[in-house]
Amino acid sequence: MDKIVQRSVERYYQLKQSQKELEQELAELRQTILDYCRERELQHLELADHKVKIVQQNRREYDENKLFAALPDPELWRMLSRPDAVKIAGLIKLKVISEEKIKDTYTQKNVQLLQVERK
């Protein structure tokens, strides 16, 4: 059993290192593609084998202190533990908290999503 665990730990470590390297390379490639499209003011790009699409998205970034002050019940904060846009949207949808109550607790951030598909 010890050798199995040791091999598993070693392989896990190797894969995590590979994952870090892949994520770094993906980030660099993504930036190169976004820069190319931004310089040419492109939202779509069609190549021989791939389609590239840049999608603009607004995301909320919550200020923890303001959000905590705006929540009516400290138990809600404990449920969130940290600002999570998906959980907060769920609480608004369920009418546990109101959009009006938290309107000053976040800023909008414009994010570019890169979608690459094979033709």
N, C-alpha and C positions, 0 to 999 in steps of 0.2 A: 504494500500500500504506500509506503514512504516514497518509493521510486516513481510511482504513478503521480503522486502529489507533486514531487519535485519536478518531473517532466511537465506537468500541467502548469506549474508556476513559471517555469522557464519559458514555455510556449506562450503563456499569457503575457509575460513581460515582452517577448519578442513582438507579439502582435500589437501590443500597446505602443511600442516604439515605432512600428511600421505605420500604425494609425496616425501618430503624431506627424510623421514624415509626409504621409499622404495628405493630411489636412493642411499642412504648410504648403505643399505643392498646389493643392486645389485652390487655396486662398490666393496664391501668386498668379495662377492661370486665370482665375476669376477676375482679378484686378486688371490683368493685361487685356482681357476681353472687354471689360467695362470701360477701360480707358480708350480703347480703340473705338468703341461705339459712341462714347461721349464726345470724342474729338470730331467725329463725323456726324454727330447729332442723329444717330440711328437708334431706333427702338426694336427693329427687326433686322436680321441678317440671314441671308440664305446662301449656304455654301454647297458644294457638290453633294456632300453626304449628310449635312447637318443643318438644322434651323436653330437660330439663336433669337431669343426674345427677352427683352428687358421689361420687367414689370415694376412700376412704381407702387410702393405701399407705405401707408402711414402707420406708424406704431406708437403706442403710448409708453412713455417712460415715467413711472410714478416716483414721486418724492416720498420716501418712507415716513418722514415726520408729518408731512401734511396729510398723508393718507390715514395715518394712525389717528390724528386729531379729528379727521372727518368721519371716521367710522363710528356709528352710534353705540356699538357694543364691543368692548375689548375682546370678547370671545371670538368675534369675527377676525380680528387681527391674529389671534392665535391660530385660527384655521388657515389663514394665508401664510403666516410665518415670514413671508417677504412678499413684496408686490409681484403678483403674477397676473398678467393681463388677461389670460384665459379664465382664471378663477374669478377675477373681478368682474369680467363681462358676464359670467354665469350668475354671480350674485345680483347684478343689475337686472338681468333677464328674469330672474326669479323674484324680483322686486324686494330683495332683502335690503339692498341699499339703492339709492336713487342716483341717476347720472348728475343731477343738480348738486347733490351733496358732495360729490368728489370732483366737480369740474375744475377746481383750482389745484388739484393734487398731482397733475401730470403735464408733461409737454409732449407735443407731437414730434415724431422723428420720421423723416422721409428716408425710406430704405429702398435700395434697388435690388430686386430679385433677378437672378440670372437663370433662365431656363434654356437648356440645350437638349434638343431631340434629334434622334437619327431619322433621316427621311425614309 
